[in-house]
Structures are given as structure tokens and as C-alpha cells.
Amino acid sequence: MQPTPHHPDGEPLLTRLARIDASSLSDADKSLRVVSSAIRLVNPGCRLLGRAVTAQANADLMSVIAALHSAQAGDVLVVEAGSADRAVAGELFASEAIRRGVAGIVIDGLCRDTPTLRRLTLPVFARGATPIACPAGRVPVTGGRVRIGGVEIGPGDLLLGDDDGIVVGTEAEFAAAIDRAEAIQSGEEGLRASIVAGTSIFATMNYEEHLNRLQAGQPSALSLGI
């Protein structure tokens, strides 16, 4: 694992990312990979941030178990399930993940034991749930690139997720976007406070100018004054 880049003031990249919403990061660099919205948080309110440890499950539990066995603190278990009707993780795997300090589980497929998962602090993303578990009889396939919600994720890629979804990037991509993401989030927080205090959003938005230019067939961009 390569060292995490630091902010000029000394803050590691992951520390800065921990304060950033998925929407701010996506706005900062629209070329970053975004996982399909069909893969949602099982336990709303949790936040995800960590490095991918990948498993190609092939409708079997052994790859998930092997990836979990190798996962370290701060890793995210990323599973391409290979099954549309059987679960590849539940309360026991999630509890072991917490014991290991794993940062979260992301499944392109199904989980189970959702009543327990909803009570855990570990963020778990999945397409849905079923009580039926996959078997555990295949040789594990781990450490390769997987396709999750329409995007490819490789070992060591960073994932940042919340209730809005998951943004994926290399360390270099996130490092290049973090300054802009922080500026966007700070600006939106200030603007929202201003609106709550009674200032109209239209006082800072170029809505009428933008609309007029669009109607005239001229190039334009909407600005919120952030």
C-alpha cells in the first residue's frame, strides 16, 4: 500500500475525504466513477471510506470469505456476487468485518440478515436482500478487477460512499479532486445557511440570465455563486 498524500498543512488525504460528501466529490470531478444507484446502503446514515479488497464470488461464498480473511483495517470488501437470487454476506461476515476494522462492504448482489445489519455501524451496500445464501464450494477468486454497479473497481481503489451513493477513484484522482470538493462543500454549507437565514437562493443564482441565454440558443452555464 502506498503512503497517502498529505495536504500542505499536513492532513492526510483520507482525513480530508472523511469530511466530504459523495455529491461534493462527484461535483468536483464528474469523470470519477459512480456506482449505480441500484446499489444502496442497507443501514442509512453510515459513511463509507476505504481501499478496495476485491472478490469475484461467482455465486459462491468462498471468494468472499477469502477476501475477508485478507482484509485489513480501513479496507472495503468489494464483492461482485455473480448471483441475482442468493446472498453473499450477512450478519456474521459483517460482524467479523467490524472485528477486523474493515471500513465497509459493497456488494453487486444481495445480502441477508438485514435487521441486524441495520443496527451495525459498518456501512453495507447491496442491491437487496434474500434469506437464501450462496453455497461455499468453489476455489476463491480474489484480488482482481470487479464490475460493481456498472463501474470497474480494482484492488486499492478508494471508495467514498454515503446515502447518495458511492464514488470510486484512484488515490491520484481523489487527491486531484479534494481541493475543489472541499471548496464546493464549504460553499454549499454557507449558501444553505444564508437561505435558512432568509436570503433567497435566486439572489446568488444567475437564473434569469442563464434562462435567457438558453432560450436564445446561446451557450451558458448555471452558477450558484459558490
QUIBELUR-V785852 format. One record per residue. PHI is phi in degrees with one decimal (NA if undefined). Layout:
# QUIBELUR-V785852
phi=PHI
phi=PHI
This chain:
# QUIBELUR-V785852
phi=NA
phi=-80.0
phi=-63.9
phi=-76.8
phi=-58.7
phi=-109.4
phi=-67.8
phi=-52.5
phi=-83.4
phi=105.2
phi=-79.4
phi=-63.6
phi=-56.4
phi=-64.2
phi=-64.1
phi=-68.8
phi=-63.8
phi=-62.8
phi=-97.3
phi=-102.7
phi=-80.1
phi=-58.9
phi=-66.2
phi=-66.7
phi=-67.6
phi=-65.2
phi=-64.7
phi=-68.3
phi=-149.5
phi=-72.4
phi=-88.2
phi=-64.5
phi=-71.6
phi=-125.6
phi=-69.1
phi=-50.0
phi=-66.8
phi=-69.8
phi=-97.5
phi=-120.7
phi=-65.9
phi=-74.0
phi=-118.2
phi=-53.4
phi=100.6
phi=-81.2
phi=-121.2
phi=-116.9
phi=-156.9
phi=174.3
phi=-101.3
phi=-72.9
phi=-117.0
phi=-103.4
phi=-141.5
phi=-99.7
phi=-71.1
phi=53.5
phi=58.7
phi=-148.8
phi=-85.2
phi=-61.3
phi=-65.3
phi=-66.1
phi=-63.5
phi=-65.0
phi=-65.8
phi=-63.7
phi=-62.2
phi=-93.2
phi=-67.2
phi=-116.0
phi=-55.6
phi=90.8
phi=-79.8
phi=-116.8
phi=-78.6
phi=-115.2
phi=-122.7
phi=-90.1
phi=-67.4
phi=73.9
phi=-144.0
phi=-98.3
phi=-137.0
phi=-133.1
phi=-82.6
phi=-115.6
phi=-161.4
phi=-156.1
phi=-64.3
phi=-71.7
phi=-62.7
phi=-65.5
phi=-66.0
phi=-66.6
phi=-60.6
phi=-63.0
phi=-59.1
phi=-83.9
phi=81.7
phi=-63.5
phi=-84.8
phi=167.7
phi=-130.6
phi=-123.9
phi=-124.2
phi=-88.1
phi=156.7
phi=-111.5
phi=-118.8
phi=-150.8
phi=60.2
phi=-62.8
phi=-58.2
phi=-72.9
phi=-57.9
phi=-66.7
phi=-89.3
phi=-86.1
phi=-85.8
phi=-75.2
phi=-68.5
phi=-126.3
phi=-108.7
phi=-158.5
phi=-81.2
phi=165.7
phi=-139.0
phi=-155.0
phi=-78.5
phi=-87.4
phi=-94.4
phi=-68.0
phi=-73.3
phi=-135.0
phi=-135.3
phi=-111.0
phi=-63.1
phi=-62.5
phi=-125.5
phi=-134.7
phi=82.9
phi=-106.7
phi=-77.6
phi=-125.3
phi=-109.3
phi=-125.1
phi=55.8
phi=87.0
phi=-124.9
phi=-85.0
phi=-129.8
phi=-111.0
phi=-55.0
phi=90.1
phi=-60.3
phi=-90.8
phi=-122.3
phi=-124.9
phi=-141.3
phi=-153.0
phi=-63.2
phi=-79.9
phi=138.0
phi=-122.4
phi=-108.1
phi=-124.1
phi=-164.9
phi=-73.3
phi=-59.7
phi=-65.2
phi=-65.8
phi=-68.0
phi=-63.0
phi=-71.4
phi=-97.1
phi=-65.6
phi=-60.3
phi=-65.3
phi=-61.8
phi=-64.4
phi=-65.5
phi=-62.8
phi=-65.3
phi=-63.9
phi=-64.2
phi=-68.6
phi=-63.8
phi=-66.2
phi=-66.9
phi=-63.3
phi=-61.5
phi=-65.9
phi=-64.7
phi=-60.8
phi=-77.9
phi=119.7
phi=-85.3
phi=-67.6
phi=-61.0
phi=-71.3
phi=-71.2
phi=-113.3
phi=-104.7
phi=-88.0
phi=-57.4
phi=-65.0
phi=-61.6
phi=-63.3
phi=-62.7
phi=-60.7
phi=-67.7
phi=-63.2
phi=-65.9
phi=-88.5
phi=73.6
phi=-101.6
phi=-64.8
phi=-160.7
phi=-141.7
phi=-74.4
phi=-126.2
phi=-101.3
phi=71.0
phi=-92.8
